[in-house]
Amino acid sequence: MIRIAICDDMPDDLCGLVRMTEQYLSLNGIDAEVAGFSHPDELLTAIETESFHLYILDIVMPMVSGLELGKDIRRLDREAQIIYATTEPQFALQAYAANPVNYLIKPVARQQLFDTLTLAVSRAHIADEQTFTVKTADSLRVVKLSNIACCEYRSHAVVFSLANGEEVFSRTFRENFSEYCALILQNRHFLQCHNSFIVNMRRVERFNRDSFTLCGGKFVSIAAKRYPAVRDAYMDYLMAKGKNL
């Protein structure tokens, strides 16, 4: 299921964009969830604990402009698809700092929005349905792969650091770390950079020779002997991602 967030402080414009987006999804038989936000702060709060595949943003809004909002979204999720819809054409050049799919001028034409949504949906990586079941000390916890920032091996168990800051601790196990996380490592977003660390490359903010810095500031070590392979894998990932933008 694709998740779409629409943010516009003008009630009529927000309703119109939500309505046309839902029409597009219905006509094309796309399973999706559309959430409307009337203030950028509401959307910023929402993306602290949940993720969306596609964002439609107004630019001129109170407190936080759509341009800054787009940059914040891009910092948290490098692969999210962003569409701007605004009455102000003069911000188009600045808007491209967030690599938007398109820059639409209001009133947004129905067919123009539909064509843009077709492109955005084709580029979106729908990973929310992929999950990993963690056996904890007292229960089973199903975790979405897209919500995992990194996995850390500690004392024959794994600590799953989630995007919202939560940590999920597995029970102890006998197999090695790579075997335990084999299903996660099959996903192209994940890379083992150390004997004790697996990182979600979607959550990487900075890459150094000895570590990744994740969104939120967490550091994940890169083993010296793994560095050449990690560097090449991360560069390949960035190049492949760039072709889809």
Phi, psi and omega per residue, in radians:
M1 nan 2.314 3.117
I2 -1.577 2.413 -3.113
R3 -1.973 2.224 -3.041
I4 -2.120 2.290 3.063
A5 -1.976 2.315 3.108
I6 -2.128 2.209 -3.099
C7 -2.189 2.094 3.125
D8 -2.724 2.272 -3.086
D9 -1.435 -0.119 3.088
M10 -1.639 1.979 -3.028
P11 -0.944 -0.762 -3.115
D12 -1.152 -0.717 3.129
D13 -1.154 -0.716 3.130
L14 -1.081 -0.822 3.140
C15 -1.079 -0.706 -3.137
G16 -1.120 -0.749 3.135
L17 -1.179 -0.716 3.090
V18 -1.087 -0.790 -3.109
R19 -1.090 -0.824 -3.131
M20 -1.151 -0.655 3.115
T21 -1.117 -0.751 3.119
E22 -1.151 -0.610 3.064
Q23 -1.099 -0.779 3.125
Y24 -1.044 -0.803 -3.112
L25 -1.111 -0.720 3.134
S26 -1.150 -0.783 -3.124
L27 -1.109 -0.552 -3.086
N28 -1.754 0.079 3.084
G29 1.077 0.665 -3.095
I30 -1.707 2.202 3.094
D31 -1.323 2.021 -3.034
A32 -2.669 2.845 3.054
E33 -2.210 2.220 -3.113
V34 -1.972 2.205 3.121
A35 -2.072 2.265 3.117
G36 -1.789 2.422 3.130
F37 -2.254 2.264 -3.087
S38 -1.654 -0.047 3.125
H39 -2.555 2.402 -3.124
P40 -1.023 -0.553 3.119
D41 -1.089 -0.613 3.120
E42 -1.118 -0.725 3.131
L43 -1.215 -0.711 3.118
L44 -1.066 -0.667 3.084
T45 -1.149 -0.723 -3.109
A46 -1.114 -0.713 -3.050
I47 -1.370 -0.024 3.004
E48 -1.245 -0.466 -3.067
T49 -2.163 -0.126 3.135
E50 -2.523 2.829 -3.097
S51 -2.158 2.685 3.088
F52 -2.186 2.646 3.103
H53 -1.474 -0.526 -2.990
L54 -2.483 2.392 3.134
Y55 -2.180 2.362 2.980
I56 -2.013 2.054 -2.974
L57 -2.156 2.348 2.896
D58 -1.297 2.820 3.125
I59 -1.789 -0.819 -3.098
V60 -1.526 1.733 -3.138
M61 -2.415 2.781 -3.111
P62 -1.225 2.567 3.032
M63 1.236 -1.051 -3.121
V64 -2.141 2.085 3.140
S65 -1.277 2.799 3.080
G66 -1.069 -0.497 3.104
L67 -1.140 -0.821 3.111
E68 -1.174 -0.659 3.113
L69 -1.070 -0.754 3.109
G70 -1.083 -0.694 3.109
K71 -1.134 -0.699 3.115
D72 -1.120 -0.737 3.117
I73 -1.100 -0.781 -3.116
R74 -1.125 -0.586 3.112
R75 -1.159 -0.646 -3.110
L76 -1.440 -0.545 -3.078
D77 -2.529 1.837 -3.062
R78 -1.260 -0.265 -3.055
E79 -1.892 0.003 3.095
A80 -1.104 2.539 3.100
Q81 -1.646 2.270 -3.070
I82 -2.114 2.300 3.050
I83 -2.137 2.275 3.042
Y84 -1.716 2.454 3.059
A85 -2.359 2.017 -2.997
T86 -2.664 2.825 3.057
T87 -1.522 -0.126 -2.998
E88 -1.901 1.768 -3.115
P89 -1.254 -0.327 -3.022
Q90 -1.231 -0.194 -3.125
F91 -1.628 0.074 -3.022
A92 -0.989 -0.808 -3.095
L93 -1.119 -0.753 3.122
Q94 -1.123 -0.589 -3.079
A95 -1.096 -0.480 -3.040
Y96 -1.286 -0.046 3.006
A97 -1.111 -0.426 3.141
A98 -1.693 0.167 -3.130
N99 0.886 1.006 -3.131
P100 -1.274 2.738 3.064
V101 -1.226 -0.692 -3.133
N102 -2.810 2.875 3.137
Y103 -2.214 1.802 -3.031
L104 -1.747 2.408 3.123
I105 -1.693 2.279 3.107
K106 -1.322 2.628 -0.099
P107 -1.189 2.302 -3.060
V108 -1.282 2.192 3.103
A109 -1.255 2.415 -3.079
R110 -0.976 -0.859 -3.083
Q111 -1.178 -0.611 3.115
Q112 -1.133 -0.720 3.090
L113 -1.144 -0.744 -3.131
F114 -1.060 -0.790 3.137
D115 -1.087 -0.693 3.134
T116 -1.197 -0.693 3.106
L117 -1.130 -0.644 3.101
T118 -1.044 -0.768 3.124
L119 -1.162 -0.788 -3.101
A120 -1.111 -0.764 -3.134
V121 -1.124 -0.663 3.138
S122 -1.146 -0.454 -3.124
R123 -1.587 -0.333 -3.045
A124 -1.207 2.430 3.083
H125 -1.691 1.856 -3.065
I126 -1.514 1.607 -3.065
A127 -1.929 -0.023 -3.026
D128 -1.114 -0.433 -3.090
E129 -1.377 -0.272 3.125
Q130 -1.389 2.186 -3.079
T131 -2.300 2.886 3.074
F132 -2.335 2.261 -3.118
T133 -1.620 2.118 -3.113
V134 -1.828 2.170 3.005
K135 -1.476 1.937 3.118
T136 -1.634 -3.073 -3.086
A137 -1.095 -0.535 -3.043
D138 -2.288 0.089 -3.094
S139 -2.893 -3.059 2.981
L140 -1.902 2.402 3.135
R141 -2.196 2.122 3.094
V142 -1.629 2.100 -3.052
V143 -2.036 2.295 3.053
K144 -1.256 2.364 3.139
L145 -1.045 -0.639 -3.114
S146 -1.128 -0.335 -3.139
N147 -1.605 -0.132 -3.140
I148 -1.484 2.167 3.074
A149 -1.513 -0.767 3.074
C150 -2.818 2.862 3.079
C151 -2.122 2.369 -3.126
E152 -2.224 2.258 3.123
Y153 -1.510 2.146 3.131
R154 -2.445 2.117 3.008
S155 0.849 0.922 3.089
H156 1.094 0.497 3.049
A157 -2.517 2.973 3.132
V158 -2.133 2.367 3.022
V159 -1.798 2.073 3.099
F160 -1.662 1.958 3.085
S161 -1.559 2.075 -3.081
L162 -1.633 2.834 -3.070
A163 -1.084 -0.477 -3.122
N164 -1.517 0.094 3.120
G165 1.671 -0.187 3.132
E166 -1.257 2.616 3.042
E167 -2.084 2.304 3.120
V168 -1.985 2.183 -3.074
F169 -1.815 2.212 3.085
S170 -1.406 2.910 2.947
R171 -1.264 2.862 3.065
T172 -1.209 2.663 -3.124
F173 -2.528 2.889 -3.041
R174 -1.663 -0.561 -3.115
E175 -1.192 2.901 3.132
N176 -1.345 2.950 -3.034
F177 -1.006 -0.825 -3.100
S178 -1.104 -0.684 3.123
E179 -1.154 -0.753 -3.134
Y180 -1.063 -0.673 -3.066
C181 -1.733 0.350 -3.046
A182 -0.990 -0.725 -3.134
L183 -1.134 -0.634 3.109
I184 -1.185 -0.736 -3.098
L185 -1.219 -0.257 3.045
Q186 -1.268 -0.348 3.122
N187 -1.384 2.306 -3.008
R188 -1.143 -0.254 -3.131
H189 -1.421 -0.235 -3.015
F190 -1.854 2.475 -3.078
L191 -2.435 2.268 3.034
Q192 -1.498 2.007 -3.055
C193 -1.869 -0.044 -3.062
H194 -2.818 2.739 3.085
N195 -0.982 -0.433 -3.062
S196 -2.016 0.115 -3.082
F197 -2.408 2.405 2.937
I198 -2.180 2.309 -3.060
V199 -2.032 2.497 2.996
N200 -1.506 1.932 -3.046
M201 -1.151 -0.319 3.057
R202 -1.179 -0.387 -3.068
R203 -1.732 0.103 -3.108
V204 -1.406 2.293 3.089
E205 -1.829 -0.561 -3.114
R206 -2.581 2.478 -3.135
F207 -2.073 2.141 3.060
N208 -2.119 3.002 -3.102
R209 -1.102 -0.568 -3.064
D210 -1.931 -0.011 -3.091
S211 -2.883 2.770 2.882
F212 -1.784 2.490 2.955
T213 -1.883 2.172 -3.092
L214 -1.629 2.817 3.023
C215 -0.994 2.264 -3.046
G216 1.766 -0.169 3.012
G217 1.686 -0.026 -3.117
K218 -1.233 2.393 3.110
F219 -1.739 2.389 3.088
V220 -2.166 2.131 -3.058
S221 -1.225 2.552 3.004
I222 -1.955 2.164 3.128
A223 -1.167 2.386 -3.088
A224 -0.987 -0.735 -3.094
K225 -1.255 -0.333 3.119
R226 -1.610 -0.180 -2.972
Y227 -0.925 -0.867 -3.114
P228 -0.999 -0.770 -3.133
A229 -1.199 -0.699 3.113
V230 -1.125 -0.803 3.106
R231 -0.989 -0.854 -3.106
D232 -1.121 -0.725 -3.137
A233 -1.143 -0.714 -3.137
Y234 -1.209 -0.681 3.098
M235 -1.136 -0.704 3.084
D236 -1.084 -0.712 3.116
Y237 -1.087 -0.792 3.137
L238 -1.122 -0.685 3.131
M239 -1.159 -0.736 3.118
A240 -1.147 -0.685 3.110
K241 -1.141 -0.699 -3.138
G242 -1.088 -0.579 3.133
K243 -1.197 -0.409 -3.113
N244 -1.603 -0.105 -3.114
L245 -1.378 nan nan
